[in-house]
Amino acid sequence: MKITEVRVIVTCPSRNYVVVKILTDEPGLYGVGDATLNGRELAVAGALNEHIGLLLIERDPDHIEDIWQMHFQGTYWRGGSVLMTALAGVDTALWDIKGKRAGMPVYSLLGSKTRYHSAKLV
């Protein structure tokens, strides 16, 4: 399986939200991630459209950690809120694909549902 397209959607009501949709060559299989950074929506969209998204085409969406490391470690200027938000949206979309393929919610892949209470343990 390979990534065939990365769509960046800037929406609601003018440009408050950035959504990343990663499509694969498997019919009907895609993942969606949130890459919203209020006040910098167009910068995140630009990073996704002009840089990160282009590097995802033809890659295997199951290689989530490899893709993350390639984008984080493989650049001279690491981090920053714009690039990290764009990468978070991609990461979430890739996990969405993995969950759909497994027929499981992503929280099950990562451990389980939980509610943490800060009550004192006895």
DACORCOR-V116933 format. One record per residue. N is the residue number from 1. RES is the residue in one small letter. PSI is psi in whole degrees, -180 to 180 (NA if undefined). OMEGA is omega in whole degrees, -180 to 180 (* if undefined). BURIAL is 1 if it has 24 or more other C-alpha atoms within 12 Angstrom, else 0. Layout:
# DACORCOR-V116933
N|RES|PSI|OMEGA|BURIAL / N|RES|PSI|OMEGA|BURIAL
This chain:
# DACORCOR-V116933
1|m|143|-179|0 / 2|k|155|174|0 / 3|i|131|-179|1 / 4|t|-26|-176|1 / 5|e|146|174|1 / 6|v|117|178|1 / 7|r|138|178|1 / 8|v|122|-176|1 / 9|i|119|176|1 / 10|v|121|-168|1 / 11|t|178|164|0 / 12|c|114|-44|0 / 13|p|-22|174|0 / 14|s|-66|-179|0 / 15|r|43|-177|0 / 16|n|-28|-175|0 / 17|y|143|175|1 / 18|v|123|180|1 / 19|v|136|176|1 / 20|v|126|177|1 / 21|k|118|-179|1 / 22|i|121|-180|1 / 23|l|149|-179|1 / 24|t|173|178|1 / 25|d|-2|174|0 / 26|e|119|-174|0 / 27|p|127|177|0 / 28|g|-1|-179|0 / 29|l|119|179|1 / 30|y|165|177|1 / 31|g|152|-179|1 / 32|v|137|177|1 / 33|g|153|179|1 / 34|d|126|179|1 / 35|a|43|-177|1 / 36|t|131|172|1 / 37|l|95|-174|1 / 38|n|130|-178|0 / 39|g|-15|180|0 / 40|r|30|-176|0 / 41|e|-44|-177|1 / 42|l|-28|176|1 / 43|a|-42|177|1 / 44|v|-45|179|1 / 45|a|-41|178|1 / 46|g|-43|178|1 / 47|a|-40|180|1 / 48|l|-45|-177|1 / 49|n|-40|-171|1 / 50|e|-15|-176|0 / 51|h|-72|-172|0 / 52|i|-48|-178|1 / 53|g|-39|-180|1 / 54|l|-34|-179|0 / 55|l|-11|-179|1 / 56|l|-24|-176|1 / 57|i|133|179|0 / 58|e|2|177|0 / 59|r|158|178|1 / 60|d|120|-177|1 / 61|p|-12|176|1 / 62|d|-17|-178|1 / 63|h|59|-174|0 / 64|i|-49|-178|1 / 65|e|-41|179|0 / 66|d|-43|178|0 / 67|i|-43|180|1 / 68|w|-48|-179|1 / 69|q|-39|179|0 / 70|m|-43|-178|0 / 71|h|-32|-179|1 / 72|f|-51|-177|0 / 73|q|-24|-172|0 / 74|g|8|179|0 / 75|t|151|179|0 / 76|y|-46|180|0 / 77|w|101|-177|0 / 78|r|154|170|0 / 79|g|-151|-174|0 / 80|g|147|-174|0 / 81|s|-37|-178|0 / 82|v|-52|-178|1 / 83|l|-39|-180|1 / 84|m|-34|176|1 / 85|t|-42|177|1 / 86|a|-44|-180|1 / 87|l|-36|177|1 / 88|a|-40|177|1 / 89|g|-41|178|1 / 90|v|-46|-179|1 / 91|d|-46|179|1 / 92|t|-42|179|1 / 93|a|-39|178|1 / 94|l|-40|176|1 / 95|w|-34|176|1 / 96|d|-43|177|1 / 97|i|-47|-179|1 / 98|k|-42|178|1 / 99|g|-42|179|1 / 100|k|-41|178|1 / 101|r|-37|-179|0 / 102|a|-12|-177|0 / 103|g|29|-177|0 / 104|m|151|172|0 / 105|p|151|-176|0 / 106|v|-36|-179|0 / 107|y|-29|177|0 / 108|s|-35|177|0 / 109|l|-32|-175|0 / 110|l|-4|-179|0 / 111|g|-89|177|0 / 112|s|173|172|0 / 113|k|143|177|0 / 114|t|154|170|0 / 115|r|116|-179|0 / 116|y|130|175|0 / 117|h|134|-178|0 / 118|s|24|178|0 / 119|a|149|-180|0 / 120|k|130|178|0 / 121|l|139|-179|0 / 122|v|NA|*|0
